[in-house]
Amino acid sequence: MFSLIRRHLSYANVVATMALVFAMSGGALAASHYLITKTTQIKPSVLKTLKGKTGPAGPKGSTAAAGIVVFTVTPSVSATKALKQALEKQHGLGVTALLSYQSARGGSPASRTVSVEDKLAKPKTKRAK
């Protein structure tokens, strides 16, 4: 085993391997030293030329009036079971909803997670007179 390694181990191979290791470590060191992570590291005059001029403003669109959206959620079988148990014990039931919406005019969709805890109580029945 060692004879095979010793046969290929020459001065040229050792020097070439050491040169490769030094070049790679020197490149990594230079990259970590000169890596730009903040715009404060860049000269202000260079930043100004990179930024460019602001283009003309586009046409202004109309903004829709704020409104209320009403929707009904039908619970699954397991959710119905949890609702019945919470009603019997008169405990609260936590519900989390992920609402995603997008403008009819396009653009990227927006999402919002809403968590609500609802305390369930049996409805009071009206007594007949």
N, C-alpha and C positions, 0 to 999 in steps of 0.2 A: 504494500500500500504506500509506504513512505518512499519507496524507490520510484514509484510512478510520479509522485509529487516532486521529488528531488530532480527527476529528469526534466520537468518543465519549469523548475525554479531557476531562473537565470537573473543576472543583474538587470538586464533590460526589462524583464517582466516586473521585477520589484519596483524599479524606478517608474515605470509607466503606471503601475497601480498606485504608488504614492502620489504621483502627479495628478492622477484622476481624483483621488480623495481630497487633496489640497484644493484643487480647482472647484470641486463641488461644495466643499465646506466654505470656501472663500466667497463663492457666488451666493450661498444661502446667508452668510453673514452680511454681505453687502445689501441683499434684498431686504433683510429685516431691519437694517440700519437706515436705509433710504426709502422705506415704505411710507407713502403719504396716506395718512389716515384722517386728517382734518384739513379744511380749506385754509386755516390759519398758517399752515406750513408752506403755502404757495405765495409767492410775491404778489402784492396787490395789483401791480400793473399787468401781470400775466393773467390774473383772474379776470380783469376787466376785458382783456382781449378775448378770452375764452367765452365769456358770458354773452357778448354780442348785444345787439339792440333789440328792444321790444318791438314785436310786430304790431300791425294794426289790430284794433279790437274787432271781434266778429259781431254779427247782428245780435241784438238783445232779444231774447225770447220772452214769452209771457210766463208768469208763474201761476200755477194753479192754486186755487183757494184751498186752505186747510180744511179737512173734513174728517168725518168719522167713518170707519169701515167696520161693519158688523158681520161676523161670521159665526157659524155654528160648527162645533166639533162633535163628531159622533165617537164615543169612547169604544175601545176594543173590548173584548170579553174580559181580559185581565183587569183593564181599567174599570169596567163596570163592577167587577167583584170588589176591587179596592174601594170604590165609591160606596157600595152597600155596607162594607165593613166599617168605614169611617162614619157613615150615617148612624149605624147601630150604636157605635161607641161614642158618638158625638165628638169625634176628634177632628183635627184639621187634616187636610189633604194637600200636599205640595204638588204643584203642577208647574212644569217648565215647558215653555214653548219657544221654538226658534222661528222667528218671523223673517222671511226674505221677501224683498220687494224690489221692483225695478221700474223705472220711468217708462212710459209708453213711447217716449222719444228716443229711447236707447240709453246708453251709458252703462256703467258697471252696476250690478245689483248691490244692494245694501242689506245687511242682516243685523238682527238684534235678538238677543236672548232675554226672555222675560220669565221671571220666576214669581209665582203667586202661591200663597198658602190660604186656602179657603176653609173656614170653619163651617162644617155642615150642621144643620139643625133640621129636625123634622118640621114640616109646615104645620102651622096651627090650623085646625079645622074649625069652620064656622058652625056654631050651634044653631039648630033650628028653634025658632020661637013658637 
